[in-house]
Amino acid sequence: MRSTGDGAANDEIETGGAESTEFSLAPAADAYTSAEASAHEASAHETSAHGATDAAASAPTGDPRLPDAKGPLSAPYTWLSIGMFATIFLAAFEAMAVTTIMPLVVRDLDGESLFALSFAVPLAAGIIGMVLAGNWTDRSGPLPSLITAAALFVVGLVIAGTATDMTVFILGRFVHGLSGAAVIVPLYVIVARAYPEALRARVFAGFAAAWVIPSIVGPALAGLVAETFTWHWVFLGVIVIVVPAAAMMVPPILRVRDLVQGDPSVPWSLGRVGWAVLTAAAALAVSLSKELDDPWRWVAAGIGIVVAALAARPLLPPGTLHAVRGMPATVAVKFVVAGAFFGSEVYLPYLFIENYEMSPSLAGVVLTGAGVTWAAASWLQGRLTHRVSDTRAVQIGASTLVLALVVVLAVAAFTLPPVIAFVAWALAGASMGFMYPRFSVSVLAQSKREEQGFNSAALTISESLGASIALAVTALVSSAIGAGAFTADFAVTVGIAIVGLLIAGRVRPPGVPRG
């Protein structure tokens, strides 16, 4: 998934950060367009990435202690920048690769019934990871949380890569989600504190480039590795590069440790962490409810969704659950469209492998197409910022997404030629690329400076939660129907996308005329 990564990814990448597909999920072309549009606004945003609000928000701007440099890859930032770019690249590759090879994993581990859960688990864990990492980074600076998150990421790769049953594999996926979200937070804070303001937008544009390449080559390459060797090496092979990438960042960070140190007086936000844990647990409970018999599965799922919504309230702007016009509705719309898109994306390679007997590498090409069109549409909307309002961009994206998902549903329902789904999914990627950057731009424009970190984190949390809930509901409905599962999956995501279209107009702030 695109955070991630997906993003992630999560929402820093759309305004100059980088989003991990699975953790925040979106191709980083969004970062480039926003960084190019407003470097000053982006730097204010990244300083409070993913909930690291207090210490990050007070990051030095124009600090005379920051050395001058011609670019992110020039001295003294060379190895620090390369290390960060490599880390983002690997997180992007791992997230894109998993979506491609997951049909092989569940088949090999006899875990078809846990397919959706294997994606929902890292998304839910990411909510906890980003809150923990933000709080820890505020208190102790980015280095301790970065090292811990990188180490846990390797542990997650080892667990998933050596798994011989689905339960162990999902445990590895939980560690992936927790550490993947957590590793992004300190990277953004490092940029905010260790780089001069003039370079920050260029660093985030570099994060964008580090996402685009895996979006293009990652799915097919992962499928090829799985076909040639085994899916285990898709996880284990990344370890060889992750360790040196993380290690090369440590010496440069130590040289500027006086700039990146935290504030021990910042308290642990145990309440916020607790709400994040409860939100994640409730989302996972919805995913597991399909194992119950009727009517209890529907009762348990309903309770889980209600609990997740109530637990998420302290993590989101007031009014989000009611889609109150303006910023709350913006966060709500992202919750919905993320659920529709990523709830569909994970099933597409599975559909092609199971129903059309495609190889994993060929099935993964559909993700490549969406990655390319996402990047192109993101670039295009960046050129239209003065001609197309944020609200109109979201409405265009939401309507196009509905159209694309209806076509995908038709392919699954009537066994139409798969090329139609390839084209439709490319259109879906374009719809997301056109509207996704505007979520961040709109929220930042409506946020006070002291609220930027909280509201930015809320966008990422809503994205992860929306995708997790959508995956749970698709699994629940398809298990209840029992036959034509792919049709049921895509029917659910079409319904979700229609909800997004219906509330897209509420992104417009109160008092702002239509247009």
Sequence and secondary structure as in RCSB ss.txt:
>XXXX:A:sequence
MRSTGDGAANDEIETGGAESTEFSLAPAADAYTSAEASAHEASAHETSAHGATDAAASAPTGDPRLPDAKGPLSA
PYTWLSIGMFATIFLAAFEAMAVTTIMPLVVRDLDGESLFALSFAVPLAAGIIGMVLAGNWTDRSGPLPSLITAA
ALFVVGLVIAGTATDMTVFILGRFVHGLSGAAVIVPLYVIVARAYPEALRARVFAGFAAAWVIPSIVGPALAGLV
AETFTWHWVFLGVIVIVVPAAAMMVPPILRVRDLVQGDPSVPWSLGRVGWAVLTAAAALAVSLSKELDDPWRWVA
AGIGIVVAALAARPLLPPGTLHAVRGMPATVAVKFVVAGAFFGSEVYLPYLFIENYEMSPSLAGVVLTGAGVTWA
AASWLQGRLTHRVSDTRAVQIGASTLVLALVVVLAVAAFTLPPVIAFVAWALAGASMGFMYPRFSVSVLAQSKRE
EQGFNSAALTISESLGASIALAVTALVSSAIGAGAFTADFAVTVGIAIVGLLIAGRVRPPGVPRG
>XXXX:A:secstr
           GGGGTS   TTTT   THHHHHHHHH HHHHHHHHTTGGG  HHHHT  SS TTS   SSTTST
TSHHHHHHHHHHHHHHHHHHHHHHHHHHHHHHHTT GGGHHHHHHHHHHHHHHHHHHHHHHHHHH HHHHHHHHH
HHHHHHHHHHHT SSHHHHHHHHHHHHHHHHHHHHHHHHHHHHHS HHHHHHHHHHHHHHHHHHHHHHHHHHHHH
HHHS THHHHHHHHHHHHHHHHTTHHHHHHTHHHH   TTS   HHHHHHHHHHHHHHHHHHHGGGS TTHHHHH
HHHHHHHHHHHHGGGS TTGGGT TTHHHHHHHHHHHHHHHHHHHTTHHHHHHHHS   HHHHTHHHHHHHHHHH
HHHHHHHHTTTTS HHHHHHHHHHHHHHHHHHHHHHHHHT  HHHHHHHHHHHHHHHHHHHHHHHHHHHHTS GG
GHHHHHHHHHHHHHHHHHHHHHHHHHHHHHH SSHHHHHHHHHHHHHHHHHHHGGGGS TT    
